[in-house]
């Protein structure tokens, strides 16, 4: 297996996010990187750095206005009187969210306060002085891994951080800014006719769903905790099956809170059947470890060994496979989870 990672991905160091009405320390800490690198070291794998910046890969799934905001927000934030230590929204404009609208127009206002509310979707997506370089290199890592798979590597792993699957075409949320999984899948479409995405993060991959919702060339499947009482709340239900040309090419498999590896395995069987019926030429796995029983914001009850089973089921599909790292916040179990998955 080839792996990819850029050291600048550790420079994003958010201070806080809002949870249950309290400002609490951020869960997406740079310590996650060290744990995952430790897992790769245990496997004897040294990750390669992406060769350079490829902004066109981001533009293939995100709007220009949104990406410009991410790249410039910190500098513009410094011009505010009495600005805080992070770019953090205090306004959230209403938008209908109709599925036929692939993206909103760019923010009509010039104010950085207005743009922050337009492009940051919730209070878990704050930006600091070095966030953009982490976001940029995380997407480049995903592209480098995709290019490795397109070049013949049977399996590649993109150690992406910040994560991406909650990022929509024009909005950040859930610790996610650029949708690395979507960037990678779109990149693979340059070499493969049909790409399937299998998201096994504990949270619904709402951003990935939105980006591909009206397309039939990319199958999106998300196995996640039931969103009725869990983030992202508003998407991830079984009735969301795609729109227009994409009808029938989006599958959500919500799991009851407290579900174990056995329940995950049954959902994976359903997902595997759909991937085979779709006739996928390549697979992107959005791999989150927040389904682990010890995750501080998780509600599922998987153990490290269960990620080995997920890995084995991915292998059984027999497809060129790109694994993109998503969530997982119990730092002390991340190496065990990654090791189990790769060995599987």
HELIX and SHEET records of a PDB file:
HELIX    1   1 UNK A    7  UNK A   10  5                                   4    
HELIX    2   2 UNK A   31  UNK A   42  1                                  12    
HELIX    3   3 UNK A   55  UNK A   59  1                                   5    
HELIX    4   4 UNK A   64  UNK A   77  1                                  14    
HELIX    5   5 UNK A  112  UNK A  119  1                                   8    
HELIX    6   6 UNK A  131  UNK A  150  1                                  20    
HELIX    7   7 UNK A  180  UNK A  188  1                                   9    
HELIX    8   8 UNK A  206  UNK A  212  1                                   7    
HELIX    9   9 UNK A  227  UNK A  229  5                                   3    
HELIX   10  10 UNK A  244  UNK A  246  5                                   3    
HELIX   11  11 UNK A  261  UNK A  278  1                                  18    
HELIX   12  12 UNK A  304  UNK A  316  1                                  13    
HELIX   13  13 UNK A  331  UNK A  343  1                                  13    
SHEET    1   A 7 UNK A   2  UNK A   4  0                                        
SHEET    2   A 7 UNK A 155  UNK A 158  1                                        
SHEET    3   A 7 UNK A 320  UNK A 325  1                                        
SHEET    4   A 7 UNK A 282  UNK A 287  1                                        
SHEET    5   A 7 UNK A 195  UNK A 199  1                                        
SHEET    6   A 7 UNK A 218  UNK A 225  1                                        
SHEET    7   A 7 UNK A 250  UNK A 255  1                                        
SHEET    1   B 2 UNK A  16  UNK A  19  0                                        
SHEET    2   B 2 UNK A  22  UNK A  25 -1                                        
END                                                                             
